[in-house]
Amino acid sequence: MQNTARLDATSLQQLRHAFVALKTDKKLRNRDAALALGISEGEALAAFAGEHVVRLTPRFIELFEEVPQLGPVMALTRNEAAVHEKDGQYGNMSHNGDIGLVLGGTIDLRVFYQHWASGFAVREATAHGEQKSLQFFDAQGHAVHKIFLREHSDHAAFDAFVERWGAAEQVPGLMLGELAAPPVIKDDSEFDVPAFHAAWDAMSDTHQFFGILRKFGLARTQALRLAQRRYAQPVATGVLQNLLVRASESAVSIMVFVGNRGMIQIHSGPIKTIRVMGAWLNVLDPDFNLHLRTDLIASAWVVRKPTADGIVTSLELFDSRGENIAMLFGTRKPGTPELDGWRELIAEIEALRDEASA
């Protein structure tokens, strides 16, 4: 069943014309042009289905696990405040139900297929030639993941992929799903805080934290606020730039997680080039780009979780709704302790907090 809404010819033509005009005259990217029109990016692309956009059959697990055939590409995952771009090749792909893993080395993903609603193969003319991509969206038309071909990608494999996975019906339009009601946040007084503290103390793996949140019905920022201060400390929202600069200077290998409800994308390794452009804080390395709007960071926390390998520390950034923007860790594998260099960087930003409050 295709998630499509038919547009009458006049509405379709008006939408296409306005979208192209914004991209051409205002030099806007697809997402920004769609926002200017009051629609989602998925709706904007779907308006061109049957032309330079091909709607894909929504058998997302099967088709996504064929992406390694495309060779080296660029993977992009974003949310409202952060964009994570990583060059490499997909590989070692698997799934358990509707949860997927991509562990091919440079491309490291956690996939939540239950939130994928539509997908498109896109061919767009640019100043540098034709740009080919695969783009996937949730039920509200928000992008969950994009794959862009590079010069050395297998373009013939892309064409064959589109031929194989193109939907039988290429009708312009996209039917949006209803937005789920936000979860009800309980008052702090309703929680058994000592039991919550005991559960945190008993963690032996960082992934157990998600189960603790579900068990106690806590929102993530609420959990951090109610945690013992030895495990969760608020820090200034501007510490990210300092952390990235110091990581670059000291060559400490870090992990950067950026995600949305349909995808989490991870960079592991050192970073080098840090640039500030207005509100955007950027990492601009040959195989990894991060673009993060610092003006949308409403809170920042240093978080420590007990594991079988010792304490694991993260810097976690949230927007005004309590949605996670990004998480940063020191690079590590299960069975190995946290990097001393990463702990030193965290100690530095905590010292900045202590100096400011002195």
Secondary structure, 3 states (H helix, E strand, C coil): CCCCCCCCHHHHHHHHHHHHHHHHHCCCCHHHHHHHCCCCHHHHHHCCECCCEEEECCCHHHHHCCHHHHCCEEEEEECCCEEEEEEECCCCEEEECCEEEEECCCCEEEEEHHHCCEEEEEEEEECCEEEEEEEEECCCCCEEEEEEECCCCCHHHHHHHHHHHECCCCCCCCCCCCCCCCCCCCCHHHCCHHHHHHHHHCCCCCCHHHHHHHHHCCCHHHHHHHCCCCCEEEECCCHHHHHHHHHHHHCCCEEEEEEECCEEEEEEECCCCEEEECCEEEEECCCEEEEEEHHHCCEEEEEEECCCCCCEEEEEEECCCCCEEEEEEECCCCCCCCCHHHHHHHHHHHHHHHHHHC
